[in-house]
Amino acid sequence: MNIAYRFRIYPTEEQKILLGKTFGCCRFLYNQMLNDKIREYDKTKKMLKNTPAMYKREYPFLKEVDSLALANVQLHLEKAYKNFFRDPKTGFPRFKSKHHSRNSYTTNVVNGNILVESKKIRLPKLKWIAMKKHREPAEGLRLKSVTVSMEPSGKYFASLLYEGYSCENQAAEPDYSTAKILGIDYAMQGMAVFSEKIETEEAGFFRKNEKRLAREQRKLSRCVRGSHNYELQKKKVARCHEKIRNKRRDHLHKLSRKIADSYDAVAVEDIDMKAMGQCMHFGKSVQDNGYGLFREMLDYKLAWQGKKMVKVDRFFPSSKKCCKCGRIKKELKLSERVYHCECGNEMDRDRNAAINIREEARRMLTA
């Protein structure tokens, strides 16, 4: 399987100029190829097979940047088309904006054109760039490609994609009737509630930094758009967002690693986070929790160790069912935070739901 390592790079001023040209050329070529595909389909109802080489004669500035970066633009556009025709819900490929699109490009390893050392990396057209290599990749991996990106805060990163990663020390298939299984139920406060007591850091990183972010955004709104002070303040706002995002990801990585190492399997509810954010105006709270990202992290970390994540059907009555006697309530209001059952069971409704999810997953695994 493939694994990626992300390192920060420190290009010189000349290299920054060439990186900016590469970002711009990739965005320009993507938009030109997409526009030509749309026009050809409107005329002939056929798909145009265009390549970057077809545009270099008309636009000679495309020759100044890495040709493999332009070749990957074609691959990304073709992938976007395939995703649309396979599942129209993903949406038709859209044009990239200069001000709102992510500045990045991907280049491939061909004939040793990319070299990685302890404190620097050599990229096509850019030569050597200083890099902070904070960890060493696993042994026996082969470098496949490098994605260079620039964050809105002005920081540059290189994501090194390696192939040939093997899942070492995989656990043998346990007896799930007695195995350690953790049930997780989504909660608006604190992201999730677990079937067992797990010490976690209090989430809600956006809420904690909301006042500071609002102050910086007010300053930005008072600046003249396009001025020097506007650009400086825009980077300050971007750094605030970046700090919140980094804190959230760090918390989720540590929590998912702790759970993946401690349990044989994990059970979660198969809920649609996008729909959850759109209903009842919960968008900001749902995105602040990062529960969807947490599930993705937990899924691949469990897979690395040969363990399983079980997704319980979203219509399973985890909240209405009593974890002690199995009785199901016909009605349970969202405002009722404590579950009361006729058998005498009284407990937090989210903890009760997490236990039910765990036992349903155990039944599914042993079936």
N, C-alpha and C positions, 0 to 999 in steps of 0.2 A: 504494500500500500504506500501511498505518498504521504509525506509529512513536510510542513513548511516551517521555516524559522524566520522571524522578523527582526531585523537589526536596524538601528538608526545609522544613517550615513551623514557625512559632513562635506559636501561638495564645495569647491572654491567658487569664486564669483564667475569665472569663465564657464565652469561646469554647470552652474545654475542657469546661465543663459542658454546653453545647449539643451539642458533638461527642459527648460520652458519651451524651446522650439520643438522638442520631441513631443511634449504633451499637446502642443497646439497642432502639429502636423497630424498626429493620430486622431485628434478630435475632428480636424478638417476633413481628413480622408474618410472617416466613418460617415460623416454627414453627406459628403459627395457621393459615396457609394450607395448609401441608403436612398438618397434623392433620385439617383439614376435608376435604381431598382424599381422605385415607385412609378416613375415616368414610363419605363418600359412595360411594366405590367398594365398600366392604364391604356397604353396604345395597343399592345399585342396580346395581353392576357397571358404572357409567358414570363418566366423568371429569368432575369438577366444574370449571367455569370461574369462578373467583373472582378478584376484583380488590381492590386496597387500599381503594377507595372504600366497599366493603361493610362495612368494619370501623371506619371513622372515627366512625360514630354510636355504636356500642357502646363504643369506646375513644377518647374525645375527645383524649387526650394525643398521638395520632398526628398531630393537626393542628399541633403545635408544631414539627415538623421539616420538612425539605425534602420536598415531595411527589414530586419526581423521583427522590429516593433510594428512596422506597417503591415507585415504579413499576418501578425497576430490580430490586427484590426479586422482583417477579412474573416479570420476564424471566429472572432467574437460576434461579428454581424451575422455570419451563417448560423451560429449557435442560437442567436436571438430569434432568427426566422424559424428554426426548427422547434424551438420552445413554444413559439406562438401557434404554429400549425398543429403541434402535439396537444397543447392545452391553451385554447384561446383566452382563458382567464388570466394568463400571464401578461397579456396585453401586446399590442403591435410594437415593434422597435421604434423608439423615439429618437429625435435628433438631440445631440449633446449640446448643452449650453456652455459658453465660455465662463460664465460667472457661477454656475450652480453644479456643473458636472465635476466628478472626482478627477483630479489630475494624476494620471498614472499610465504606465505602459509596460508591456511584457516583452522580454527578449529571451531567446532560447540559446542553449549551449550547443555550439557547432564548431568542431575542430579546435577546441580549446580556446575559444574567444573570450571566455569568462573564467577568471581565476579568483580564488578566495584564499586570503591569508589571515593571520591572527588579527591584524588591525587595519586591513584595507581590502578592497575588492576592485578588480579590473573589469570594466564594462565596455562593450563596443562603442567607439567614437568618443568615449569619455576618459579612457585610460584608467589610472589608479585613483580611487576615492577613499578617503579616510572613513573607517567604519568601527563602531563600537560592538565588538563581537562578545556579548556577555555570556554566551554558552557555546559549547562545542556540539555539533551534530553527532548523532549516533554513528558508530562505525559501520563500514560496509555500504554506505549510501552513495548514490550517484546523483550529482547535481543535474537537474533537468531544465529549469528555467529560473529567471529572476524577474520579479515585478517591482519596478521603482515607482514610488508614489510620493506626493507632497501633500501634507495636511494643510487645512486652512490656516493653522497657526504659523506656517512657514517651515515646519520641520520635514526632513526628508527621511524616507525609510526604504529599505530593500528587503523584499520577501523572497527567500531562497527556497525553491521547491525541490525536494529530494525524492527519489523513488527507490524502492527496494527496502522499505521499512518493514521489519518483521515484528510481530507481537510476541515478545519474549515472556517467559514465566507465566504462561496462561494457566489459569486454574482449571482443574479437571471438572467435568460436569457433576455438580453436587446433587444430593438428594433434596429436591425442592420442598418435600413435605416437612423437612426439619431445617432447611437452609435459612440463613439470615437474609430476610427480604425487608426492604424499607418501602413504606407507602408514603407518597407525597401528594398533598392536596393543595391546589393553588389558593392563596389568600391575598386579598388586597393589601392588608397590613402585614409587612414583613416578608412578602413574596410567596412564602410557602409554609405549610405546617406539616410536620413529619409524624409518622406513627410512633416513633421513639424520640426521646428527648435528645436533641442535638444542639450544642451551643453554637450560635451563629452571631455574626456582627449585625447590628441593626442596619437594615437597608434604607432606601429612600435618599440616595445621594443627591438627586436633583432637588428634592424638597429642602435639604439642608443648605444647599448653595443657591437657592432660588433668589434670595434677596440680593446677594452679591451680583448674580448674573443680571438681575433687573436693573441694578445701578449702572453696570457697564453698558447695558443696552440703551438706557436713557441718555448716557453721554454720547453714544453713537448716533442717536436720533437727532442730537443738537448739532452735530458736525455737518459741514457742507459736503454733500456727496461728491466723491472724486478728489477731494483735497488730500494733502499729506496727513493731516490729523485724522481724517476719516479712515484712511488705510491703517494707521497705527492703532486706532481704537477698534477697528474691525478685527485685528489680530488679537487684541486683548479679549474680546468677546469669544473668539475662537478658542483661545487658551482656556477660558472658563469652561466651555463645553468639553474640551479635551480632557481637562482634569476630572470632571464629573464622570466622563466615559471611562477613563482609566481606573478610577476608584471602583466603579461598578464591575468592570471586567476582572480586576484583581480579586475582588470579593467573590465573584462567581467561580473563578478558576480555583481558588483555595477551597471553597465549599464543595465543588464537584469532585475535586481530587480526594478530599477527605472521605466523601461518601463512597466513591468508586473503590477506594482501598479497604473500606470497612465492611462492605456488604457483598453478598453473592449475586443479588439481583435487586433491581429498583423498579417499583411500580408507580406510574404516573397516569393522570387522567388525560385522555386524548381530546383536549379542548382547543378550539380555534382562537388563538391569541389576537388575531386581527379583528375578528368579530367581537371579541371581548372588549377590545379598545374602542370600538365604534358604538357599542350599546351603552346607554345610560351615562354618556359623557365621562367614561373612565379612561380615556386615552392617555392622559398625562400620567396617571398612577400606574397603568399597565406597562407603559414604556419605561417608567422609572424603576419598576421592579426587575425588569429584564428576565422574566421567567422563561420566555421562549428561548433566549440565548443560553440560559442555565440548562434547559433540557438538551440542547444540542451539545454543549460541553460534556454533560454527563453521559450522553449516548456514546460519543466516540471514545471517551476515557474508559467506559465499561467494555467497549468492543476491543480495545487494546489488550485488555486482560482476559478476554474470552468470556466475559460476563454478559448478562442480558438486561435490557430495559424493556419492560412490558407496558404496553399502552392499553389501559382499560377503556372500554367504550364510554363516550361522553354521556350517554343516556343511562348508564348504570346508576341506580339510586344510592350513591355513596353517602349523601348527606341525610337522606330520609330513613336510611336503614340503621337499626340499632346494632352496634358491634358486639353486644353481649348476647341478646336473645334472637336477633335476626328479624324482629318485627319492623315493618315498614309503615311510616306515617304517610297518610294520604296528602296532607298539606303541611308545609313548613315554610314560614315566612323568612325572608332574607334578614329581617330585623332580629330574629330569634338566634342569638349567638350561643346559647347553651341548649344542648340536646337533652330533653326530658323524655324518658320512656316509662311505660307502665310497669316494667320489671324492676324499676328503681334506679336504673342507670342515669346518671347526670354527669355530663362532661362537655367540654368545648366541642361545638359542632364540627369544626374543622379537624380536630384531632380524631373525632369519631369517624369522619369521612376518610381520613388518611388510613386508619386501621382497616376499614372496609375495602379500600382500594388494595391494600396489601394482601388481604385474604382472598380477594377476587383474583389477584395475580397469581397467588399460590395455587388456586384451583385451576387456573389456565395452564400453568406450567406442569402440574402433575397429571392433567387430563391426558 
